[in-house]
């Protein structure tokens, strides 16, 4: 009887390596089987392999086995594509968290591993869904704030841009341009004040229903430092949301600096339209 030594481990090692690299179990097993046939039969491997296939297909029992395996694989693929696997995961996790969970979690080695995998998959999917939902919500908010800028001719004249937006907070920037400077070459204080006021109104816009807009009723600004950077950036946060008045804290900065260049408290009221 011929022995193959360590060479006999090659088909199994190849199959495992291909599974890890390609995530395709069936193809990996087929490749391992072909390598094993070459080791056993050498140049005659194709003939022996085809004889084995013909012999299998000629057996009524094996035909039924192949049909059942193919049907099962098709059902699994359909189950996965329809989202049924996640539904099964939720049911299994609820079962594992019930009073009957002791046999699932405390007896044997298989069920605790399955339970841990289900919990991990469910947490990962939930986290991904939450991130996707938050990303969509932020994109919608940025779009609404940008629409608010586009509806104001003066804001468009200043070139205001939305850097970030979420409920109750916006970041708005204004690019330094020659026509926005005062006589000493600094960004005009009126531009900084307008940037702060617009940012306050846009932050208030994020906490009111769609179809409404904000009218300013009061604002006070302190210009603390000159804006010498290529861009001024304002960060506006809603402090108080009332039925009639919304109060917003606004701070403006030179781009790249954490030192406050201007400070404003803005108060606005929501109106229809």
C-alpha angles and dihedrals in degrees: 000000000000118000124205103192116194090353088076089067093058098085092050093045091048092050092049092047092050092048090054093046102039103022087222108125100180095050091045092052090047091052091049090049092051091050090050090051091051091051092050101041106019113198090359092061096106092054094047091045093052090047089055091049093048091047091051093047090048092059116087091207094054092046089058091046091052092047092051092047091049092048092048091049091050091050091050091051091048091046090052095046092050094051093248093130091063089049090052089048091055092049092047093049091050089050092049090050093052129090089270093063096099094086091046098049108024105037123071130344103269103062097048089052092049091047092051091049092050091050091048093048092047093049092048092049092046091050092049092049091049091050092048091048092049091047091052091047092051092048090051091049093049089050091051093049091047089051087053090055092046090054091060118073092198093052090051090048089056090047095235114185132195110237097173138349138184135151108305097002137072137172114210128181136198122202117228110246133174092244090056097055130099126226096283094051097258124128105271116259090229090059091051091048091048090049090052094046093048091048091051091051092047092050089052088049090063093063100049129077121271112268094043129096136195129252118193116235101172141004137168123194133191116199103211104167136012118258106235100154123099090255137031116215125199124197114199125189127183110240100178131013113196132168092256106018134038119197119205132188113217129189125182126203142181106256109268094017129103093201114107113244096180137009126202138174108206127193122192139169127219119242133179116264 
